[in-house]
Amino acid sequence: MASKTGNHGKKDVSGATASLTVEAISLLLDQHREALAADYKTSFSTLETTFDQVRSAVEDHGQRLSSLELISDYLSQRINKLEDVCSSLRYNNSKLTAKVNELEALSR
């Protein structure tokens, strides 16, 4: 029976140790939870800053692309006008060249 009493005594001590351990574990868990929460907040803050920078860069690139599209449209219109003028000048040049050749032939 001494062995049972010894085991029973150990159970009582382990029960007291278990309650202290549960309290200690509970305290540690609370500390870890607070530390994790602080780490998450810091991480999320860093991520938000990074995302804000990326968003700003994307918006800037979007504005730059829009301005490049406007400039390319403007330049395309100018090129079309220049091509029209060049075509008109070619036509007039060919007519004038033909007329000069005809006048030279008549003068001979």
The first five atom37 places (N, CA, C, CB, O) and aatype in JSON, in Angstrom:
{
  "aatype": [12, 0, 15, 11, 16, 7, 2, 8, 7, 11, 11, 3, 19, 15, 7, 0, 16, 0, 15, 10, 16, 19, 6, 0, 9, 15, 10, 10, 10, 3, 5, 8, 1, 6, 0, 10, 0, 0, 3, 18, 11, 16, 15, 13, 15, 16, 10, 6, 16, 16, 13, 3, 5, 19, 1, 15, 0, 19, 6, 3, 8, 7, 5, 1, 10, 15, 15, 10, 6, 10, 9, 15, 3, 18, 10, 15, 5, 1, 9, 2, 11, 10, 6, 3, 19, 4, 15, 15, 10, 1, 18, 2, 2, 15, 11, 10, 16, 0, 11, 19, 2, 6, 10, 6, 0, 10, 15, 1],
  "atom_mask": [
    [1, 1, 1, 1, 1],
    [1, 1, 1, 1, 1],
    [1, 1, 1, 1, 1],
    [1, 1, 1, 1, 1],
    [1, 1, 1, 1, 1],
    [1, 1, 1, 0, 1],
    [1, 1, 1, 1, 1],
    [1, 1, 1, 1, 1],
    [1, 1, 1, 0, 1],
    [1, 1, 1, 1, 1],
    [1, 1, 1, 1, 1],
    [1, 1, 1, 1, 1],
    [1, 1, 1, 1, 1],
    [1, 1, 1, 1, 1],
    [1, 1, 1, 0, 1],
    [1, 1, 1, 1, 1],
    [1, 1, 1, 1, 1],
    [1, 1, 1, 1, 1],
    [1, 1, 1, 1, 1],
    [1, 1, 1, 1, 1],
    [1, 1, 1, 1, 1],
    [1, 1, 1, 1, 1],
    [1, 1, 1, 1, 1],
    [1, 1, 1, 1, 1],
    [1, 1, 1, 1, 1],
    [1, 1, 1, 1, 1],
    [1, 1, 1, 1, 1],
    [1, 1, 1, 1, 1],
    [1, 1, 1, 1, 1],
    [1, 1, 1, 1, 1],
    [1, 1, 1, 1, 1],
    [1, 1, 1, 1, 1],
    [1, 1, 1, 1, 1],
    [1, 1, 1, 1, 1],
    [1, 1, 1, 1, 1],
    [1, 1, 1, 1, 1],
    [1, 1, 1, 1, 1],
    [1, 1, 1, 1, 1],
    [1, 1, 1, 1, 1],
    [1, 1, 1, 1, 1],
    [1, 1, 1, 1, 1],
    [1, 1, 1, 1, 1],
    [1, 1, 1, 1, 1],
    [1, 1, 1, 1, 1],
    [1, 1, 1, 1, 1],
    [1, 1, 1, 1, 1],
    [1, 1, 1, 1, 1],
    [1, 1, 1, 1, 1],
    [1, 1, 1, 1, 1],
    [1, 1, 1, 1, 1],
    [1, 1, 1, 1, 1],
    [1, 1, 1, 1, 1],
    [1, 1, 1, 1, 1],
    [1, 1, 1, 1, 1],
    [1, 1, 1, 1, 1],
    [1, 1, 1, 1, 1],
    [1, 1, 1, 1, 1],
    [1, 1, 1, 1, 1],
    [1, 1, 1, 1, 1],
    [1, 1, 1, 1, 1],
    [1, 1, 1, 1, 1],
    [1, 1, 1, 0, 1],
    [1, 1, 1, 1, 1],
    [1, 1, 1, 1, 1],
    [1, 1, 1, 1, 1],
    [1, 1, 1, 1, 1],
    [1, 1, 1, 1, 1],
    [1, 1, 1, 1, 1],
    [1, 1, 1, 1, 1],
    [1, 1, 1, 1, 1],
    [1, 1, 1, 1, 1],
    [1, 1, 1, 1, 1],
    [1, 1, 1, 1, 1],
    [1, 1, 1, 1, 1],
    [1, 1, 1, 1, 1],
    [1, 1, 1, 1, 1],
    [1, 1, 1, 1, 1],
    [1, 1, 1, 1, 1],
    [1, 1, 1, 1, 1],
    [1, 1, 1, 1, 1],
    [1, 1, 1, 1, 1],
    [1, 1, 1, 1, 1],
    [1, 1, 1, 1, 1],
    [1, 1, 1, 1, 1],
    [1, 1, 1, 1, 1],
    [1, 1, 1, 1, 1],
    [1, 1, 1, 1, 1],
    [1, 1, 1, 1, 1],
    [1, 1, 1, 1, 1],
    [1, 1, 1, 1, 1],
    [1, 1, 1, 1, 1],
    [1, 1, 1, 1, 1],
    [1, 1, 1, 1, 1],
    [1, 1, 1, 1, 1],
    [1, 1, 1, 1, 1],
    [1, 1, 1, 1, 1],
    [1, 1, 1, 1, 1],
    [1, 1, 1, 1, 1],
    [1, 1, 1, 1, 1],
    [1, 1, 1, 1, 1],
    [1, 1, 1, 1, 1],
    [1, 1, 1, 1, 1],
    [1, 1, 1, 1, 1],
    [1, 1, 1, 1, 1],
    [1, 1, 1, 1, 1],
    [1, 1, 1, 1, 1],
    [1, 1, 1, 1, 1],
    [1, 1, 1, 1, 1]
  ],
  "atom_positions": [
    [[0.81, -1.19, 0.0], [0.0, 0.0, 0.0], [0.85, 1.25, 0.0], [-0.92, 0.0, 1.18], [0.43, 2.32, -0.43]],
    [[2.04, 1.07, 0.49], [2.92, 2.22, 0.51], [3.17, 2.72, -0.9], [4.23, 1.88, 1.2], [3.32, 3.91, -1.15]],
    [[3.21, 1.77, -1.81], [3.43, 2.18, -3.19], [2.23, 2.95, -3.73], [3.71, 0.96, -4.07], [2.4, 3.9, -4.49]],
    [[1.03, 2.55, -3.34], [-0.16, 3.28, -3.77], [-0.19, 4.66, -3.14], [-1.42, 2.51, -3.4], [-0.54, 5.64, -3.79]],
    [[0.17, 4.73, -1.87], [0.19, 6.02, -1.2], [1.25, 6.9, -1.83], [0.45, 5.85, 0.3], [1.05, 8.1, -2.02]],
    [[2.37, 6.29, -2.15], [3.43, 7.06, -2.82], [2.96, 7.57, -4.17], [0.0, 0.0, 0.0], [3.21, 8.73, -4.51]],
    [[2.28, 6.73, -4.92], [1.76, 7.17, -6.21], [0.68, 8.22, -6.04], [1.22, 5.98, -7.0], [0.61, 9.19, -6.8]],
    [[-0.17, 8.02, -5.03], [-1.24, 8.98, -4.78], [-0.65, 10.32, -4.37], [-2.19, 8.46, -3.68], [-1.14, 11.37, -4.78]],
    [[0.41, 10.29, -3.57], [1.09, 11.52, -3.18], [1.71, 12.21, -4.39], [0.0, 0.0, 0.0], [1.7, 13.43, -4.48]],
    [[2.23, 11.43, -5.28], [2.79, 12.02, -6.5], [1.7, 12.63, -7.36], [3.56, 10.96, -7.31], [1.9, 13.67, -7.99]],
    [[0.56, 12.01, -7.38], [-0.54, 12.55, -8.17], [-0.97, 13.9, -7.61], [-1.73, 11.57, -8.18], [-1.27, 14.82, -8.37]],
    [[-1.0, 14.02, -6.29], [-1.37, 15.29, -5.69], [-0.34, 16.35, -6.03], [-1.51, 15.15, -4.17], [-0.69, 17.48, -6.38]],
    [[0.91, 15.98, -5.94], [1.96, 16.94, -6.26], [1.93, 17.27, -7.74], [3.35, 16.39, -5.87], [2.07, 18.43, -8.13]],
    [[1.76, 16.27, -8.56], [1.71, 16.53, -10.0], [0.46, 17.34, -10.35], [1.72, 15.2, -10.79], [0.49, 18.13, -11.29]],
    [[-0.62, 17.15, -9.62], [-1.82, 17.95, -9.82], [-1.55, 19.4, -9.52], [0.0, 0.0, 0.0], [-1.99, 20.28, -10.26]],
    [[-0.82, 19.68, -8.43], [-0.45, 21.05, -8.09], [0.51, 21.59, -9.13], [0.17, 21.12, -6.68], [0.41, 22.74, -9.54]],
    [[1.44, 20.74, -9.55], [2.38, 21.15, -10.59], [1.64, 21.37, -11.9], [3.49, 20.09, -10.77], [1.96, 22.29, -12.66]],
    [[0.66, 20.53, -12.16], [-0.12, 20.66, -13.38], [-0.88, 21.97, -13.39], [-1.09, 19.49, -13.53], [-0.96, 22.63, -14.43]],
    [[-1.45, 22.37, -12.24], [-2.18, 23.63, -12.2], [-1.22, 24.8, -12.39], [-2.95, 23.78, -10.88], [-1.55, 25.78, -13.06]],
    [[-0.04, 24.71, -11.79], [0.95, 25.76, -12.02], [1.4, 25.75, -13.47], [2.16, 25.59, -11.09], [1.61, 26.8, -14.07]],
    [[1.56, 24.59, -14.01], [1.98, 24.47, -15.39], [0.9, 25.03, -16.32], [2.29, 23.0, -15.73], [1.22, 25.72, -17.29]],
    [[-0.34, 24.76, -16.02], [-1.43, 25.28, -16.84], [-1.45, 26.81, -16.74], [-2.8, 24.69, -16.38], [-1.63, 27.5, -17.74]],
    [[-1.25, 27.32, -15.53], [-1.21, 28.78, -15.38], [-0.02, 29.36, -16.13], [-1.15, 29.17, -13.89], [-0.12, 30.38, -16.81]],
    [[1.12, 28.68, -16.0], [2.32, 29.16, -16.7], [2.14, 29.06, -18.21], [3.56, 28.35, -16.26], [2.51, 29.97, -18.95]],
    [[1.56, 27.96, -18.64], [1.31, 27.79, -20.08], [0.32, 28.83, -20.57], [0.78, 26.37, -20.39], [0.5, 29.41, -21.64]],
    [[-0.71, 29.07, -19.79], [-1.69, 30.09, -20.15], [-1.04, 31.46, -20.27], [-2.83, 30.13, -19.12], [-1.31, 32.21, -21.21]],
    [[-0.17, 31.77, -19.33], [0.55, 33.04, -19.37], [1.47, 33.11, -20.59], [1.36, 33.24, -18.09], [1.52, 34.12, -21.29]],
    [[2.19, 32.03, -20.83], [3.08, 31.97, -22.0], [2.28, 32.1, -23.3], [3.87, 30.66, -22.0], [2.7, 32.79, -24.23]],
    [[1.14, 31.43, -23.35], [0.3, 31.51, -24.54], [-0.18, 32.94, -24.77], [-0.9, 30.56, -24.42], [-0.21, 33.43, -25.9]],
    [[-0.57, 33.61, -23.7], [-1.0, 35.0, -23.82], [0.15, 35.88, -24.31], [-1.52, 35.53, -22.46], [-0.04, 36.75, -25.17]],
    [[1.34, 35.64, -23.75], [2.51, 36.43, -24.19], [2.83, 36.16, -25.65], [3.73, 36.11, -23.32], [3.12, 37.09, -26.41]],
    [[2.78, 34.89, -26.04], [3.04, 34.55, -27.44], [1.98, 35.13, -28.37], [3.11, 33.03, -27.6], [2.28, 35.6, -29.47]],
    [[0.73, 35.08, -27.92], [-0.36, 35.64, -28.73], [-0.13, 37.14, -28.94], [-1.73, 35.39, -28.06], [-0.29, 37.64, -30.05]],
    [[0.23, 37.84, -27.88], [0.49, 39.27, -27.99], [1.69, 39.55, -28.88], [0.71, 39.89, -26.61], [1.68, 40.49, -29.68]],
    [[2.73, 38.72, -28.74], [3.92, 38.89, -29.59], [3.59, 38.61, -31.04], [5.06, 37.96, -29.13], [4.03, 39.34, -31.93]],
    [[2.8, 37.56, -31.29], [2.39, 37.25, -32.66], [1.51, 38.36, -33.23], [1.64, 35.91, -32.71], [1.65, 38.74, -34.4]],
    [[0.62, 38.87, -32.41], [-0.25, 39.95, -32.87], [0.59, 41.18, -33.24], [-1.29, 40.31, -31.78], [0.34, 41.83, -34.25]],
    [[1.58, 41.48, -32.43], [2.46, 42.61, -32.72], [3.25, 42.35, -34.0], [3.41, 42.88, -31.55], [3.42, 43.25, -34.82]],
    [[3.74, 41.11, -34.16], [4.48, 40.76, -35.38], [3.58, 40.86, -36.61], [5.07, 39.34, -35.27], [3.99, 41.38, -37.65]],
    [[2.34, 40.37, -36.49], [1.41, 40.46, -37.61], [1.11, 41.91, -37.96], [0.1, 39.73, -37.27], [1.08, 42.28, -39.14]],
    [[0.91, 42.73, -36.94], [0.64, 44.14, -37.21], [1.81, 44.79, -37.91], [0.32, 44.89, -35.9], [1.63, 45.57, -38.84]],
    [[3.01, 44.48, -37.46], [4.21, 45.04, -38.1], [4.33, 44.54, -39.53], [5.47, 44.67, -37.29], [4.63, 45.31, -40.44]],
    [[4.11, 43.24, -39.71], [4.19, 42.66, -41.06], [3.15, 43.27, -41.97], [4.02, 41.13, -41.0], [3.45, 43.64, -43.11]],
    [[1.91, 43.37, -41.5], [0.85, 43.94, -42.31], [1.13, 45.42, -42.61], [-0.5, 43.78, -41.6], [0.83, 45.89, -43.7]],
    [[1.67, 46.11, -41.65], [2.02, 47.51, -41.88], [3.07, 47.63, -42.97], [2.52, 48.15, -40.58], [2.97, 48.48, -43.85]],
    [[4.07, 46.77, -42.91], [5.11, 46.76, -43.93], [4.52, 46.4, -45.29], [6.23, 45.78, -43.55], [4.85, 47.01, -46.3]],
    [[3.65, 45.39, -45.3], [3.01, 44.99, -46.56], [2.14, 46.1, -47.11], [2.18, 43.72, -46.35], [2.13, 46.34, -48.32]],
    [[1.4, 46.77, -46.26], [0.56, 47.88, -46.71], [1.41, 48.99, -47.31], [-0.28, 48.43, -45.56], [1.04, 49.57, -48.33]],
    [[2.54, 49.28, -46.69], [3.44, 50.29, -47.23], [3.95, 49.87, -48.6], [4.62, 50.54, -46.27], [3.99, 50.66, -49.54]],
    [[4.35, 48.61, -48.7], [4.85, 48.09, -49.97], [3.75, 48.12, -51.03], [5.39, 46.67, -49.8], [4.0, 48.53, -52.16]],
    [[2.55, 47.69, -50.66], [1.43, 47.7, -51.61], [1.09, 49.13, -52.03], [0.2, 47.03, -50.99], [0.77, 49.37, -53.2]],
    [[1.16, 50.07, -51.11], [0.9, 51.46, -51.46], [1.94, 51.96, -52.46], [0.91, 52.35, -50.2], [1.61, 52.68, -53.4]],
    [[3.19, 51.58, -52.26], [4.25, 51.98, -53.2], [4.0, 51.35, -54.57], [5.64, 51.58, -52.67], [4.15, 52.0, -55.6]],
    [[3.63, 50.08, -54.58], [3.36, 49.39, -55.84], [2.15, 50.03, -56.53], [3.11, 47.87, -55.61], [2.16, 50.26, -57.74]],
    [[1.1, 50.31, -55.74], [-0.1, 50.94, -56.31], [0.25, 52.3, -56.91], [-1.19, 51.1, -55.24], [-0.23, 52.65, -57.98]],
    [[1.07, 53.06, -56.21], [1.48, 54.37, -56.69], [2.27, 54.22, -57.99], [2.32, 55.1, -55.63], [2.07, 54.99, -58.93]],
    [[3.17, 53.25, -58.04], [3.96, 53.02, -59.25], [3.07, 52.61, -60.42], [5.03, 51.96, -59.0], [3.26, 53.06, -61.54]],
    [[2.09, 51.75, -60.15], [1.18, 51.29, -61.2], [0.34, 52.46, -61.71], [0.26, 50.15, -60.68], [0.14, 52.61, -62.92]],
    [[-0.16, 53.29, -60.79], [-0.94, 54.46, -61.21], [-0.07, 55.41, -62.03], [-1.51, 55.2, -59.98], [-0.53, 55.96, -63.04]],
    [[1.17, 55.61, -61.62], [2.09, 56.46, -62.36], [2.33, 55.9, -63.76], [3.43, 56.6, -61.6], [2.32, 56.64, -64.74]],
    [[2.53, 54.58, -63.84], [2.74, 53.96, -65.15], [1.48, 54.07, -66.0], [3.14, 52.49, -64.99], [1.56, 54.27, -67.21]],
    [[0.32, 53.94, -65.37], [-0.93, 54.09, -66.11], [-1.08, 55.49, -66.69], [0.0, 0.0, 0.0], [-1.5, 55.65, -67.83]],
    [[-0.72, 56.5, -65.9], [-0.79, 57.87, -66.39], [0.21, 58.09, -67.52], [-0.53, 58.86, -65.25], [-0.1, 58.75, -68.51]],
    [[1.4, 57.53, -67.36], [2.42, 57.69, -68.4], [1.98, 57.0, -69.69], [3.76, 57.12, -67.92], [2.18, 57.53, -70.78]],
    [[1.37, 55.81, -69.56], [0.88, 55.11, -70.74], [-0.23, 55.91, -71.43], [0.37, 53.72, -70.36], [-0.28, 55.99, -72.65]],
    [[-1.1, 56.49, -70.63], [-2.18, 57.31, -71.21], [-1.6, 58.49, -71.97], [-3.13, 57.8, -70.11], [-2.04, 58.8, -73.07]],
    [[-0.61, 59.15, -71.38], [-0.01, 60.29, -72.07], [0.73, 59.83, -73.32], [0.95, 61.05, -71.13], [0.71, 60.53, -74.34]],
    [[1.38, 58.67, -73.27], [2.06, 58.15, -74.47], [1.06, 57.8, -75.56], [2.89, 56.91, -74.11], [1.33, 58.0, -76.75]],
    [[-0.11, 57.27, -75.18], [-1.14, 56.97, -76.17], [-1.64, 58.26, -76.82], [-2.31, 56.22, -75.51], [-1.84, 58.31, -78.03]],
    [[-1.85, 59.29, -76.01], [-2.3, 60.57, -76.57], [-1.26, 61.14, -77.53], [-2.58, 61.57, -75.44], [-1.6, 61.63, -78.6]],
    [[0.01, 61.07, -77.13], [1.07, 61.6, -77.98], [1.17, 60.79, -79.27], [2.42, 61.58, -77.24], [1.35, 61.35, -80.35]],
    [[1.05, 59.46, -79.16], [1.13, 58.64, -80.37], [-0.05, 58.91, -81.3], [1.18, 57.14, -79.99], [0.12, 58.91, -82.52]],
    [[-1.24, 59.15, -80.75], [-2.4, 59.51, -81.58], [-2.14, 60.84, -82.29], [-3.68, 59.58, -80.73], [-2.43, 60.98, -83.48]],
    [[-1.62, 61.8, -81.55], [-1.32, 63.11, -82.13], [-0.28, 62.98, -83.24], [-0.82, 64.09, -81.03], [-0.43, 63.56, -84.31]],
    [[0.77, 62.23, -82.97], [1.82, 62.05, -83.98], [1.3, 61.27, -85.18], [3.02, 61.33, -83.37], [1.7, 61.55, -86.31]],
    [[0.43, 60.33, -84.95], [-0.17, 59.57, -86.05], [-1.0, 60.5, -86.95], [-1.05, 58.43, -85.51], [-0.94, 60.39, -88.17]],
    [[-1.75, 61.41, -86.34], [-2.53, 62.37, -87.13], [-1.6, 63.27, -87.94], [-3.43, 63.22, -86.22], [-1.86, 63.55, -89.11]],
    [[-0.52, 63.73, -87.31], [0.44, 64.58, -88.02], [1.09, 63.83, -89.18], [1.53, 65.09, -87.05], [1.27, 64.4, -90.26]],
    [[1.43, 62.57, -88.96], [2.04, 61.78, -90.03], [1.06, 61.59, -91.17], [2.51, 60.4, -89.5], [1.44, 61.69, -92.34]],
    [[-0.21, 61.33, -90.85], [-1.23, 61.2, -91.9], [-1.35, 62.48, -92.71], [-2.6, 60.82, -91.29], [-1.46, 62.44, -93.94]],
    [[-1.33, 63.63, -92.03], [-1.41, 64.91, -92.75], [-0.17, 65.12, -93.62], [-1.55, 66.08, -91.75], [-0.28, 65.57, -94.76]],
    [[1.0, 64.78, -93.08], [2.23, 64.91, -93.86], [2.23, 63.98, -95.07], [3.45, 64.62, -92.99], [2.7, 64.36, -96.15]],
    [[1.72, 62.78, -94.91], [1.62, 61.86, -96.04], [0.67, 62.41, -97.1], [1.14, 60.48, -95.57], [0.94, 62.29, -98.3]],
    [[-0.43, 63.01, -96.68], [-1.36, 63.61, -97.62], [-0.69, 64.75, -98.39], [-2.62, 64.13, -96.89], [-0.81, 64.85, -99.61]],
    [[0.03, 65.61, -97.64], [0.73, 66.73, -98.27], [1.79, 66.2, -99.23], [1.38, 67.65, -97.2], [1.93, 66.71, -100.35]],
    [[2.54, 65.18, -98.81], [3.59, 64.6, -99.66], [2.97, 64.0, -100.92], [4.37, 63.51, -98.87], [3.51, 64.17, -102.01]],
    [[1.86, 63.32, -100.78], [1.18, 62.75, -101.95], [0.73, 63.85, -102.89], [-0.03, 61.9, -101.51], [0.88, 63.73, -104.11]],
    [[0.19, 64.92, -102.34], [-0.24, 66.05, -103.16], [0.95, 66.69, -103.87], [-0.96, 67.1, -102.3], [0.87, 67.03, -105.05]],
    [[2.05, 66.84, -103.16], [3.24, 67.41, -103.77], [3.8, 66.51, -104.87], [4.31, 67.66, -102.72], [4.27, 67.01, -105.9]],
    [[3.77, 65.21, -104.69], [4.22, 64.28, -105.74], [3.36, 64.43, -106.99], [4.17, 62.81, -105.23], [3.87, 64.49, -108.11]],
    [[2.05, 64.49, -106.76], [1.15, 64.63, -107.9], [1.43, 65.95, -108.64], [-0.33, 64.59, -107.42], [1.54, 65.96, -109.87]],
    [[1.55, 67.05, -107.89], [1.84, 68.34, -108.52], [3.2, 68.33, -109.2], [1.79, 69.48, -107.48], [3.36, 68.9, -110.28]],
    [[4.19, 67.69, -108.59], [5.52, 67.61, -109.17], [5.49, 66.84, -110.49], [6.49, 66.95, -108.19], [6.12, 67.23, -111.47]],
    [[4.76, 65.74, -110.5], [4.69, 64.96, -111.74], [3.98, 65.75, -112.83], [3.96, 63.62, -111.5], [4.38, 65.7, -113.99]],
    [[2.92, 66.49, -112.47], [2.24, 67.32, -113.46], [3.16, 68.42, -113.98], [0.97, 67.93, -112.87], [3.21, 68.68, -115.18]],
    [[3.89, 69.07, -113.06], [4.79, 70.15, -113.47], [5.96, 69.61, -114.3], [5.32, 70.9, -112.25], [6.39, 70.26, -115.25]],
    [[6.45, 68.45, -113.94], [7.54, 67.84, -114.72], [7.06, 67.54, -116.12], [8.07, 66.56, -114.04], [7.77, 67.79, -117.09]],
    [[5.87, 67.0, -116.23], [5.31, 66.69, -117.56], [5.13, 67.98, -118.36], [3.96, 65.94, -117.42], [5.41, 68.01, -119.56]],
    [[4.67, 69.03, -117.7], [4.46, 70.31, -118.38], [5.79, 70.9, -118.84], [3.72, 71.3, -117.44], [5.88, 71.42, -119.95]],
    [[6.82, 70.83, -118.0], [8.14, 71.34, -118.37], [8.68, 70.57, -119.57], [9.13, 71.25, -117.18], [9.21, 71.14, -120.52]],
    [[8.53, 69.23, -119.5], [9.0, 68.43, -120.63], [8.27, 68.79, -121.91], [8.83, 66.93, -120.34], [8.88, 68.86, -122.98]],
    [[6.95, 69.02, -121.81], [6.16, 69.39, -122.99], [6.62, 70.76, -123.51], [4.65, 69.43, -122.64], [6.75, 70.94, -124.72]],
    [[6.85, 71.72, -122.6], [7.29, 73.05, -123.03], [8.69, 73.0, -123.67], [7.3, 74.02, -121.84], [8.96, 73.69, -124.65]],
    [[9.57, 72.18, -123.1], [10.89, 72.03, -123.69], [10.79, 71.41, -125.09], [11.78, 71.18, -122.79], [11.5, 71.82, -126.01]],
    [[9.92, 70.43, -125.22], [9.75, 69.81, -126.53], [9.19, 70.81, -127.54], [8.83, 68.57, -126.43], [9.57, 70.79, -128.71]],
    [[8.28, 71.67, -127.1], [7.69, 72.65, -128.01], [8.71, 73.74, -128.4], [6.45, 73.3, -127.36], [8.68, 74.27, -129.51]],
    [[9.6, 74.05, -127.47], [10.57, 75.1, -127.76], [11.65, 74.62, -128.73], [11.21, 75.58, -126.47], [12.32, 75.46, -129.33]],
    [[11.84, 73.36, -128.91], [12.86, 72.85, -129.84], [12.3, 72.89, -131.19], [13.31, 71.44, -129.5], [12.98, 72.51, -132.14]]
  ]
}
